[in-house]
Amino acid sequence: MPVAEVPGAHDLAQRLGVGRGALHRLCRDHLQRPPAAWLARERVHLAARRLLAEPDTSVAGVAFEAGYGSLSAFGAQFRRGMGVSPQAFRQGLAQGSWTLALPGDFRALEVRRDLGRDPRSPTAQVQGQRVTLGWRLPSGPRRVTLTFSGEGAAPSP
């Protein structure tokens, strides 16, 4: 069942033939989040994949294909899930980099320490303010570099 065709958790429960309480327990036990949060995350990921795969489709077209009823809801949910607007996400991919605004209390030092705990790691290298990671993105495996500054992290593929 495509996530774009399921408007909400109540509809998901109906389609699966379970009660809302049972669906909530199943999602909490197996997905570690409530059904509405899972649906929101899956819709954002679907939209992100389409923004990558369909560069000629408008952002509005991607939003409606992913099951959003309004552009404002799509934009807000995409920013919450991805940290950037859909337009910035697509533009950053075209330019090869973008800037994420992190919360003021983001503990970048601890993140860099954690990622750099194995200096010979094949998937994470830390050099000062830069963290280079091997990630599997919808477009395939990529090397992504995060550059931390006082205002956030600037990732670049």
Secondary structure, 3 states (H helix, E strand, C coil): CCHHHCCCHHHHHHHHCCCHHHHHHHHHHHHCCCHHHHHHHHHHHHHHHHHHHCCCCCHHHHHHHCCCCCHHHHHHHHHHHHCCCHHHHHHHHHHCCCCEECCCCCCHHHHHHHHCCCCCCCCEEEECCEEEEEEEECCEEEEEEEEEECCEEEEEC
